[in-house]
Amino acid sequence: MLIGNRGKFYAMVFGVALTSLIITQQTSIFLGLMSRTVGFIYDTAQPDLWVMDPKVQFVDDIKPLQDTKLLQVRGVEGVQWAVPLYKGSIRARLPNGTFQTCNVIGLDDATLIAGPPVMVEGTLGDLRRADGVIVDEAAAKGKLAKPGATPDAPKTPLRVGDILELNDNRAVVVGIASVTRTFQSQPVVYTTYSRAMRFAPRERKLLSFILVKAKDGYKLSDVAKRIEKQASLAAFTANQFRGITIRYFMKNTGIPINFGIAIGLGFLVGVAIVGQTFFSFIVDNMRYLGILKAMGASNKLLFQMILLQTFLVGAIGSGLGMGVACFTSILAKNSELAFYLPWQIPVITVLATSLITLITAMASLRKVLRLEPGIVFRG
Protein backbone atom coordinates (compact mmCIF):
# COMPACT_ATOMS: atom_id res chain seq x y z
CA MET A 1 0.00 0.00 0.00
CA LEU A 2 2.80 2.44 0.89
CA ILE A 3 5.49 1.60 -1.64
CA GLY A 4 2.94 0.90 -4.37
CA ASN A 5 1.97 4.58 -4.49
CA ARG A 6 5.45 5.71 -5.49
CA GLY A 7 4.64 9.36 -6.11
CA LYS A 8 3.38 10.00 -2.60
CA PHE A 9 5.98 7.67 -1.10
CA TYR A 10 8.84 9.61 -2.69
CA ALA A 11 7.24 12.93 -1.72
CA MET A 12 7.04 11.88 1.94
CA VAL A 13 10.60 10.56 1.96
CA PHE A 14 11.78 13.81 0.36
CA GLY A 15 9.98 15.88 2.99
CA VAL A 16 11.53 13.97 5.88
CA ALA A 17 14.98 13.98 4.20
CA LEU A 18 14.79 17.75 3.69
CA THR A 19 13.86 18.29 7.33
CA SER A 20 16.60 15.93 8.50
CA LEU A 21 19.17 17.71 6.33
CA ILE A 22 18.18 21.20 7.51
CA ILE A 23 18.15 20.26 11.21
CA THR A 24 21.45 18.36 11.06
CA GLN A 25 23.27 20.85 8.86
CA GLN A 26 22.11 24.07 10.54
CA THR A 27 22.72 22.69 14.04
CA SER A 28 26.20 21.50 13.02
CA ILE A 29 27.08 24.88 11.51
CA PHE A 30 25.82 26.64 14.64
CA LEU A 31 27.95 24.42 16.90
CA GLY A 32 30.87 24.90 14.50
CA LEU A 33 30.63 28.66 14.83
CA MET A 34 30.38 28.45 18.62
CA SER A 35 33.39 26.13 18.79
CA ARG A 36 35.43 28.59 16.72
CA THR A 37 34.76 31.35 19.24
CA VAL A 38 36.71 29.30 21.81
CA GLY A 39 39.18 27.66 19.42
CA PHE A 40 42.15 29.54 20.87
CA ILE A 41 41.28 28.32 24.38
CA TYR A 42 41.14 24.72 23.12
CA ASP A 43 44.56 25.13 21.50
CA THR A 44 46.07 26.45 24.74
CA ALA A 45 45.91 23.36 26.92
CA GLN A 46 48.90 23.78 29.27
CA PRO A 47 47.61 26.26 31.91
CA ASP A 48 45.12 25.44 34.64
CA LEU A 49 43.88 29.02 35.02
CA TRP A 50 43.42 32.03 32.77
CA VAL A 51 43.96 35.29 34.64
CA MET A 52 42.59 38.51 33.18
CA ASP A 53 40.94 41.84 33.85
CA PRO A 54 37.60 41.32 35.66
CA LYS A 55 35.78 43.23 32.89
CA VAL A 56 36.77 40.80 30.12
CA GLN A 57 33.60 39.40 28.50
CA PHE A 58 35.04 36.84 26.04
CA VAL A 59 38.37 35.60 24.75
CA ASP A 60 38.79 38.36 22.13
CA ASP A 61 37.71 41.14 24.49
CA ILE A 62 41.24 42.12 25.44
CA LYS A 63 41.66 44.53 28.36
CA PRO A 64 45.43 44.83 28.88
CA LEU A 65 47.03 44.48 32.32
CA GLN A 66 50.03 46.15 33.92
CA ASP A 67 53.22 44.07 33.79
CA THR A 68 53.46 44.22 37.59
CA LYS A 69 50.34 42.02 37.80
CA LEU A 70 52.44 39.09 36.56
CA LEU A 71 54.72 39.36 39.60
CA GLN A 72 51.72 39.59 41.93
CA VAL A 73 50.23 36.41 40.50
CA ARG A 74 53.53 34.56 40.76
CA GLY A 75 53.60 35.39 44.46
CA VAL A 76 50.21 33.83 45.19
CA GLU A 77 50.27 30.66 47.28
CA GLY A 78 49.57 27.56 45.17
CA VAL A 79 50.91 28.97 41.89
CA GLN A 80 53.56 26.72 40.36
CA TRP A 81 54.26 29.02 37.42
CA ALA A 82 52.69 32.03 35.75
CA VAL A 83 53.63 33.27 32.27
CA PRO A 84 52.54 36.29 30.21
CA LEU A 85 50.53 36.01 27.00
CA TYR A 86 49.93 38.68 24.38
CA LYS A 87 46.93 38.43 22.07
CA GLY A 88 46.14 41.23 19.67
CA SER A 89 45.29 42.24 16.14
CA ILE A 90 48.19 43.50 14.00
CA ARG A 91 48.14 44.32 10.30
CA ALA A 92 50.44 42.39 7.97
CA ARG A 93 51.55 44.02 4.74
CA LEU A 94 51.55 41.64 1.77
CA PRO A 95 54.00 41.84 -1.17
CA ASN A 96 51.35 43.40 -3.42
CA GLY A 97 50.83 46.25 -0.96
CA THR A 98 47.51 45.10 0.53
CA PHE A 99 46.99 44.63 4.26
CA GLN A 100 45.64 41.66 6.20
CA THR A 101 44.72 41.79 9.88
CA CYS A 102 46.27 38.93 11.86
CA ASN A 103 45.78 37.56 15.37
CA VAL A 104 49.27 37.78 16.84
CA ILE A 105 50.02 35.57 19.84
CA GLY A 106 53.05 36.46 21.98
CA LEU A 107 54.45 33.50 23.98
CA ASP A 108 56.63 33.61 27.05
CA ASP A 109 60.23 33.91 25.79
CA ALA A 110 61.65 31.37 28.23
CA THR A 111 59.07 28.56 28.08
CA LEU A 112 57.05 29.23 24.88
CA ILE A 113 53.98 27.99 26.76
CA ALA A 114 50.68 28.30 24.81
CA GLY A 115 52.33 27.58 21.48
CA PRO A 116 50.45 26.02 18.54
CA PRO A 117 49.19 22.47 19.21
CA VAL A 118 50.52 20.89 15.98
CA MET A 119 53.59 21.91 14.00
CA VAL A 120 53.45 21.14 10.25
CA GLU A 121 56.88 22.57 9.41
CA GLY A 122 59.66 23.65 11.74
CA THR A 123 59.65 23.45 15.53
CA LEU A 124 58.35 25.66 18.30
CA GLY A 125 61.90 26.36 19.42
CA ASP A 126 62.60 28.06 16.09
CA LEU A 127 60.74 31.10 17.45
CA ARG A 128 63.94 31.98 19.28
CA ARG A 129 65.57 32.77 15.94
CA ALA A 130 65.82 36.44 15.01
CA ASP A 131 62.48 37.95 13.97
CA GLY A 132 60.91 34.45 13.92
CA VAL A 133 57.16 33.88 13.60
CA ILE A 134 55.00 30.79 13.10
CA VAL A 135 51.99 31.10 10.77
CA ASP A 136 48.92 28.89 10.75
CA GLU A 137 48.64 26.51 7.80
CA ALA A 138 45.29 27.77 6.47
CA ALA A 139 46.53 31.37 6.36
CA ALA A 140 49.82 30.36 4.74
CA LYS A 141 47.86 28.80 1.89
CA GLY A 142 45.13 31.43 1.80
CA LYS A 143 45.02 34.97 3.15
CA LEU A 144 48.78 35.35 3.64
CA ALA A 145 49.79 33.51 0.45
CA LYS A 146 51.89 35.45 -2.02
CA PRO A 147 49.76 36.75 -4.91
CA GLY A 148 50.54 35.68 -8.45
CA ALA A 149 52.07 37.85 -11.14
CA THR A 150 48.59 38.50 -12.61
CA PRO A 151 45.18 38.71 -10.91
CA ASP A 152 44.18 35.35 -12.41
CA ALA A 153 47.42 33.58 -11.49
CA PRO A 154 47.32 31.15 -8.53
CA LYS A 155 48.75 32.26 -5.19
CA THR A 156 52.01 30.85 -3.87
CA PRO A 157 51.69 29.47 -0.30
CA LEU A 158 53.80 31.09 2.38
CA ARG A 159 56.81 28.91 3.24
CA VAL A 160 59.49 28.72 5.89
CA GLY A 161 62.05 31.44 5.19
CA ASP A 162 59.60 33.91 3.65
CA ILE A 163 59.40 37.46 4.99
CA LEU A 164 56.34 39.19 6.45
CA GLU A 165 55.91 42.81 7.45
CA LEU A 166 53.96 43.22 10.69
CA ASN A 167 53.22 46.83 11.62
CA ASP A 168 56.30 47.97 9.69
CA ASN A 169 58.47 45.35 11.41
CA ARG A 170 60.33 42.54 9.64
CA ALA A 171 59.18 39.01 10.52
CA VAL A 172 60.67 35.76 9.21
CA VAL A 173 58.47 32.67 8.88
CA VAL A 174 60.26 29.88 10.80
CA GLY A 175 57.38 27.42 11.02
CA ILE A 176 53.90 26.45 9.82
CA ALA A 177 51.36 25.22 12.37
CA SER A 178 47.90 23.67 12.35
CA VAL A 179 45.52 25.56 14.63
CA THR A 180 41.78 25.75 15.21
CA ARG A 181 40.17 28.36 12.97
CA THR A 182 38.98 31.50 14.71
CA PHE A 183 35.46 32.92 14.64
CA GLN A 184 36.51 35.61 12.14
CA SER A 185 38.89 33.21 10.31
CA GLN A 186 41.76 35.66 10.60
CA PRO A 187 45.35 34.41 10.16
CA VAL A 188 47.08 33.39 13.40
CA VAL A 189 50.73 34.36 13.90
CA TYR A 190 52.79 33.11 16.87
CA THR A 191 55.93 34.82 18.11
CA THR A 192 57.70 35.50 21.41
CA TYR A 193 56.25 37.89 23.96
CA SER A 194 59.10 40.40 23.72
CA ARG A 195 58.89 40.41 19.91
CA ALA A 196 55.10 40.84 20.06
CA MET A 197 55.68 43.93 22.20
CA ARG A 198 57.79 45.31 19.35
CA PHE A 199 55.21 44.40 16.70
CA ALA A 200 52.24 45.79 18.63
CA PRO A 201 51.19 49.45 18.47
CA ARG A 202 52.59 51.48 21.33
CA GLU A 203 50.35 51.37 24.40
CA ARG A 204 50.93 51.80 28.11
CA LYS A 205 49.67 48.28 28.90
CA LEU A 206 50.05 45.28 26.55
CA LEU A 207 49.78 42.19 28.78
CA SER A 208 46.62 40.40 27.63
CA PHE A 209 46.44 37.30 29.86
CA ILE A 210 48.42 35.55 32.57
CA LEU A 211 48.52 31.78 32.25
CA VAL A 212 48.82 29.92 35.54
CA LYS A 213 49.70 26.37 36.51
CA ALA A 214 48.69 25.33 40.03
CA LYS A 215 50.89 23.29 42.32
CA ASP A 216 49.95 19.69 43.02
CA GLY A 217 47.62 19.32 45.99
CA TYR A 218 46.01 22.74 45.58
CA LYS A 219 42.42 23.13 44.44
CA LEU A 220 42.02 25.34 41.40
CA SER A 221 39.07 27.12 42.99
CA ASP A 222 41.17 28.04 46.04
CA VAL A 223 44.07 29.28 43.91
CA ALA A 224 41.65 31.32 41.76
CA LYS A 225 40.14 32.95 44.84
CA ARG A 226 43.59 33.89 46.16
CA ILE A 227 44.51 35.45 42.81
CA GLU A 228 41.26 37.42 42.75
CA LYS A 229 41.85 38.64 46.32
CA GLN A 230 45.56 39.47 46.16
CA ALA A 231 45.88 40.71 42.56
CA SER A 232 42.32 42.03 42.01
CA LEU A 233 42.06 40.00 38.81
CA ALA A 234 39.61 37.40 37.49
CA ALA A 235 40.84 33.79 37.28
CA PHE A 236 38.97 31.08 35.38
CA THR A 237 39.63 27.52 34.37
CA ALA A 238 39.61 26.74 30.64
CA ASN A 239 36.09 25.29 30.88
CA GLN A 240 34.82 28.35 32.72
CA PHE A 241 36.44 30.71 30.22
CA ARG A 242 34.93 28.78 27.30
CA GLY A 243 31.52 28.97 28.95
CA ILE A 244 31.85 32.75 29.47
CA THR A 245 32.80 33.26 25.82
CA ILE A 246 30.01 31.09 24.42
CA ARG A 247 27.40 32.71 26.67
CA TYR A 248 28.52 36.14 25.45
CA PHE A 249 27.97 35.18 21.81
CA MET A 250 24.69 33.48 22.63
CA LYS A 251 23.39 36.55 24.46
CA ASN A 252 24.83 39.44 22.44
CA THR A 253 24.67 38.23 18.83
CA GLY A 254 21.86 37.18 16.52
CA ILE A 255 23.45 33.81 15.75
CA PRO A 256 21.18 31.65 17.98
CA ILE A 257 18.01 33.38 16.74
CA ASN A 258 18.97 33.06 13.07
CA PHE A 259 19.84 29.40 13.28
CA GLY A 260 16.87 28.69 15.55
CA ILE A 261 14.50 30.17 12.95
CA ALA A 262 16.12 28.10 10.18
CA ILE A 263 15.82 24.88 12.19
CA GLY A 264 12.22 25.67 13.19
CA LEU A 265 11.23 26.39 9.59
CA GLY A 266 12.84 23.12 8.52
CA PHE A 267 10.73 21.26 11.07
CA LEU A 268 7.53 23.02 9.96
CA VAL A 269 8.30 22.30 6.30
CA GLY A 270 8.69 18.64 7.13
CA VAL A 271 5.40 18.54 9.02
CA ALA A 272 3.59 20.34 6.18
CA ILE A 273 4.96 18.19 3.34
CA VAL A 274 4.78 14.83 5.09
CA GLY A 275 1.49 15.54 6.84
CA GLN A 276 -0.37 16.74 3.77
CA THR A 277 1.03 14.01 1.53
CA PHE A 278 0.36 11.22 3.99
CA PHE A 279 -3.17 12.44 4.70
CA SER A 280 -3.80 12.41 0.96
CA PHE A 281 -2.32 8.92 0.84
CA ILE A 282 -4.74 7.73 3.56
CA VAL A 283 -7.71 9.22 1.71
CA ASP A 284 -6.67 7.48 -1.53
CA ASN A 285 -6.43 4.12 0.28
CA MET A 286 -9.56 4.52 2.40
CA ARG A 287 -11.36 1.80 0.42
CA TYR A 288 -8.62 -0.73 1.15
CA LEU A 289 -8.61 0.16 4.82
CA GLY A 290 -12.36 -0.35 4.76
CA ILE A 291 -11.88 -3.84 3.30
CA LEU A 292 -9.48 -4.69 6.12
CA LYS A 293 -11.94 -3.36 8.67
CA ALA A 294 -14.78 -5.36 7.10
CA MET A 295 -12.58 -8.46 7.39
CA GLY A 296 -12.30 -7.89 11.14
CA ALA A 297 -9.29 -5.60 11.53
CA SER A 298 -9.64 -3.39 14.60
CA ASN A 299 -8.98 0.32 14.76
CA LYS A 300 -5.88 -0.46 16.82
CA LEU A 301 -4.49 -2.72 14.11
CA LEU A 302 -5.16 -0.17 11.39
CA PHE A 303 -3.48 2.55 13.42
CA GLN A 304 -0.46 0.29 13.98
CA MET A 305 -0.27 -0.19 10.20
CA ILE A 306 -0.33 3.58 9.66
CA LEU A 307 2.26 4.12 12.38
CA LEU A 308 4.54 1.53 10.81
CA GLN A 309 4.21 3.20 7.41
CA THR A 310 5.02 6.66 8.76
CA PHE A 311 8.03 5.45 10.74
CA LEU A 312 9.31 3.58 7.69
CA VAL A 313 9.16 6.84 5.75
CA GLY A 314 10.81 8.63 8.67
CA ALA A 315 13.66 6.11 8.91
CA ILE A 316 14.47 6.26 5.20
CA GLY A 317 14.12 10.04 4.97
CA SER A 318 16.16 10.82 8.10
CA GLY A 319 18.89 8.44 6.96
CA LEU A 320 19.13 10.15 3.57
CA GLY A 321 19.13 13.64 5.09
CA MET A 322 21.81 12.84 7.66
CA GLY A 323 23.87 11.10 4.98
CA VAL A 324 23.95 14.28 2.89
CA ALA A 325 24.81 16.31 6.01
CA CYS A 326 27.68 13.96 6.88
CA PHE A 327 28.98 14.27 3.32
CA THR A 328 28.87 18.05 3.76
CA SER A 329 30.96 17.71 6.94
CA ILE A 330 33.62 15.84 4.95
CA LEU A 331 33.72 18.58 2.30
CA ALA A 332 33.83 21.27 5.02
CA LYS A 333 36.92 19.83 6.68
CA ASN A 334 39.75 22.40 6.77
CA SER A 335 37.57 24.95 4.94
CA GLU A 336 36.00 28.29 5.81
CA LEU A 337 32.70 26.55 6.58
CA ALA A 338 32.29 25.97 10.31
CA PHE A 339 30.87 22.47 10.75
CA TYR A 340 30.89 20.39 13.94
CA LEU A 341 28.85 17.18 14.00
CA PRO A 342 28.92 15.39 17.38
CA TRP A 343 26.88 12.24 17.97
CA GLN A 344 24.17 14.17 19.83
CA ILE A 345 23.03 15.94 16.64
CA PRO A 346 21.96 12.74 14.77
CA VAL A 347 20.08 11.68 17.91
CA ILE A 348 18.25 15.03 17.99
CA THR A 349 17.51 14.72 14.27
CA VAL A 350 16.07 11.22 14.70
CA LEU A 351 13.87 12.45 17.56
CA ALA A 352 12.66 15.39 15.44
CA THR A 353 11.81 13.21 12.43
CA SER A 354 10.13 10.69 14.74
CA LEU A 355 8.00 13.50 16.13
CA ILE A 356 7.05 14.52 12.58
CA THR A 357 5.98 10.98 11.71
CA LEU A 358 4.05 10.69 14.98
CA ILE A 359 2.21 13.96 14.31
CA THR A 360 1.43 12.72 10.81
CA ALA A 361 0.10 9.42 12.10
CA MET A 362 -2.03 11.12 14.75
CA ALA A 363 -3.47 13.51 12.13
CA SER A 364 -4.65 10.49 10.11
CA LEU A 365 -6.00 8.64 13.15
CA ARG A 366 -9.31 10.51 13.22
CA LYS A 367 -10.01 9.57 9.61
CA VAL A 368 -9.32 5.91 10.36
CA LEU A 369 -11.43 5.84 13.53
CA ARG A 370 -14.45 7.27 11.65
CA LEU A 371 -14.02 4.80 8.81
CA GLU A 372 -17.12 2.62 8.18
CA PRO A 373 -16.61 -0.85 6.65
CA GLY A 374 -19.68 -0.23 4.46
CA ILE A 375 -17.64 2.16 2.32
CA VAL A 376 -16.45 -0.90 0.44
CA PHE A 377 -19.96 -1.64 -0.85
CA ARG A 378 -20.86 1.89 -1.94
CA GLY A 379 -20.94 2.91 -5.55
N, C-alpha and C positions, 0 to 999 in steps of 0.2 A: 504493500500500500504506500509506503513512504518512498522507497527507491524507484518504484514504478512511475511516479509522477516526477520526472527528472527536472522539469523546469522549476517547480516550487522547491524541490529538494536542493538544487544548486543555489537557488536564491537564498534559502535559509542558511545553508552552509556559508555562503558569501557574507551574509549579514553578521553571523557569529565570528567569522574569520576577521572581518573588518574591525569589529569591536575588540577582539582579542589583540589584534595588531596595534590599534590605537592605544589601548590601556597599557600594554607591555612596553611599547616604544616610548610613549610620552613619559611614563613613570621612570623608565630607565634613563632618559635624557635629563629629567629633573634631578634624579639622584646623581647622575654624572656631573651636572653643574654644581650641585651642593658639595660633592666630593672634591671638585677642583678648588672651591673656596678655601679648603683646609689642606690642599695638597702639600704646601710647604711644611706644615706641621707634621704630616705623615713622613715626609722625607727626613725630618730632623728627629731621629729616634733616640739619640744618646742622652739628653738631659731628662731629669725627673720633673723639674719645675721650670716654667717660663715666668720670668719676673719682668714686670712692665709698669708703666704709669697706670694708676687706678682708673683713669678716664679712657683707656683703650677699649674700643667696642668690638673690634675684630682684628684678624691677623695683619691686614693691610692698613689699619688705622694707626699709623706710627706717631707716637708722641715721645720725642727724644728725651733721654735722661742725662743728668750730669754724670761725668766720668767718676766722680767721687762715690756715686751710689754703688759702683762695682766693689769698691773696698768695703763699704758697709755690709754688703751682702756676704762677702767672703768672711767677715768676722762673726756672722751669725752662728750660733751653736747648731750642730747637725749638718752643716754644709761641708761636703767633701771637696768640691771645687765649684767655682763660678767663673764663667768666661763671657766676654762681651760678644755681641752680634749686631752687625749693621745690616739693615734692610731698607733699601730706598730705590727710587726711580731715577735713573740717569740716562741721558740721551747719548746714543752711539751714532757717530757720523760714518756713513757708508762711503765706499769709494766713489760712487756716482754723485755724492754731495747731499743725498737725502739723509734724514734723521730717523732713528728708530729708538723709542723708549724701551729701556731694559730694566728688569728687576736685578739690582746688584746686591749680592750677599757678601758681607765682609766677615770672614772667619777669624777666630783668635789666632794670632801669628804663631804662638808656641805649640798649640795642640791641634789646630785646624778642625776643631769639633764643629759639627753641624754641616760638614761637607756633603757633596752630592752622594746619594745612596749607591749609584752604579757608575763606574767609569768605563767608557767605551774606548777611549784612547788616552794614553798618558796615565799618570798617577796623581793622587791628591797632593803628594809631597812636591810635585812640580810647581805648585803655587809659590814656593819659596824662591823660584827663579825671578830675575829682575822683570818687573812689569807683567808678571804672569797672571793670566785669567783662565778660567774653565768655563766653557759655553755649553749650554744644553743642546742635545743632539737635534731636536726638532728645529730650533732656531738656526743652528749651523747649516741645516739643509733648506731652511725657508727664509725667515725674515732677515737674518743676518748674512745670507748667502751673497756672494759677489755677483752683481748683475752682469749679464752678457754684453758683448760689444754693441749689439742692436737690441731694441725693445723686444723683438720676437725671439732672441737667442736665449737658450736655457741658462739658468743661474749656475754658478760654480759653488758647491758647498764650501763652507769655511773649514779650514784644516789646521792642524797643529803647525805652528810657525807663522800663521797669518797675523796681520796687524789690525787692531781695532783702535778707534779714537773715541774715548769716553770722556765727555766734558772737556775736550781739548787736551786730554792726557793720552799718551801712548800706552797701549795695552797689547801684550803678546799672548796669543792663544797657545796654552801649554797642554790643554786637555779638552776632551769632549765627554760629556756626561749624559746619562739618561735620568731625567727627573720627571716628576708628576707635573702635567700641564697646569698652569694657573687659570684662575677664573677669566682673566682678560687675555690669556694666551700670549702674554708678553715674553720675550726672550729672557732667560735666567742666566746671569753671569756671576760666577763665584770668584772671589779674590781674598786676599788677607785683609784683616781689619785696618791695619795702618795704611794700606794702599787704598782701601775704600774711602778712608778719611781724605786722601788726596784727590780721589776722583769726585767725591761728593761736593756739591755747592757749599760755600762757606757758611756755616751756622755756628751759633754758640754751643749748641748741644747736638750731638750726632749719634749717641748710643741708643740703639733702638730697643734691644732686649738684653736681658742677662739670663744665661742658661745655667741652671744649677743642678748638680748631682748631690743627692743626700747620702750621708754616711750610713753604713749598715747598722741596723738596729733602731734607726730613727723613723718615726712615722712621717710620711710626706705632709699630712695635714698639720702636724705640730711644727715642722720646719717652715711651712708656708705661713703659719700664724706668727712665728717669730720674725720672719722677714717683713711681714706687713707691719708689725709693731715697731721694730727697730729701724727699718729703712723707709717706712711710710710708702711702700710699694705694694702692688698686687702680685700675688704668686699663684699660678694655676698649674695643675698637671696638664699633660698633653690632651687627655680626654676632656677635661674641663674647658680648655682653651678652644678645642674643636667645637664643643657644644655652644660656647659663647659666640663663636664666629657664625655657625650655622643659624642660630636663633636670630642673629642680627639680620642676615639675609632673608630669613623667613618673615621677619616682622617689618623690615624697612624697604623691601623691594616687591615688585609685582610678580615675581617669578612663581610663587605658589598659586596665586590666583589664576594666572594665565594657564599654567599646566593643569590646574584643577578644573577649569572650564573645558579645556580640550578633552580631558579624560571623561568628564561628565557628559559632554556631547557625544563622545564615542559610545558610552553606555546607552544613552537615549536612542541613538541611531540603531544600535543593535536591537533594542526592545521594539522599536517601530518596525524595522524590516522583518525581523523574525516573527514578531507577534502578528503582524498583518498577514504575512505570507502563510504562516501556519494556521491561522484562523480560516483563511480562504481554503487551505488544504483540507481542513476538517469539514467545511461546508461541502466541498466537492465529493468527499467520501462519506457523507452522512448516510447514504443509502446502504453502503456496505456495513457501516456500524450498526444500522438498523437490522440488517440480516443477522449479524452476530448476536444482537440483543434478542431477536426473535428465536434464535437457536438456544437461548438460555444464558447468554453471557450477562453478568451483573454489571452494574455501573462501576463497581470497584475494578473489575477486570478491564473494562474499556478504558478507564482512567489510567490504569497501569500500562496499557498499551500506548496511550498517548504520551505518558511520561517517558517511557522507554524510547519512543521516537524522537522526542525533543532532546533527550540527553544524548542520543546517538548523534544528532545534528550538532549539539554543543561540543561533544568530544572531538568530532572531526574538524569543526570550524575553529575551535580554540587551538588545536594542534597545528593547523595550517597557519593561523595568525602568529602564534609564538615561534613557529619555524622561520617565518619571514623576519620577525624581530631579531631572532638569534643570528640570522644571516647578516642583518644590518649591523649587529654588534661586532661581527668579524670584520666587516668592511670599515667600521669606525675605529678600529684599533690603530693607535698611533696617528690619529687624524685630528682635525680641529673639532669634530663632532664629539661632544661629551656624552658618553654612553656607559652606564654601569648597570649590569644585569645580575643582581644576586638571586639566590634561589627563592627568596620570599616573593619576588615579583611574579614568577609563573604561578605560584600558589594563589596569589591575589587574583590573577587573571582567571584561573580556573574557577575560583569562587564567584567572580563576577559573571562569567559566562553561564555557570550553573544557576545563578539567580535569574538570568535572562530566560533560560529554558524553563525554569520553574514558573516564572511569571507567565510565560507563554502557555504552559500547560494549564495553569489555573484559569487563564482567560478563556480557554476552550472547554473547561469543565462544565460550565453552566449549559453550554449547548448540548453536551453529551448527556447530562442529567435530565434535560427536558426532552430527550429523544424518545419518540414513540415507535415501537416495533412495527406498527401498522403502516409506517411510511413506505415500507417495502412493497405493499400491495396497492398503493395509490398510483393512479395514472397508468 
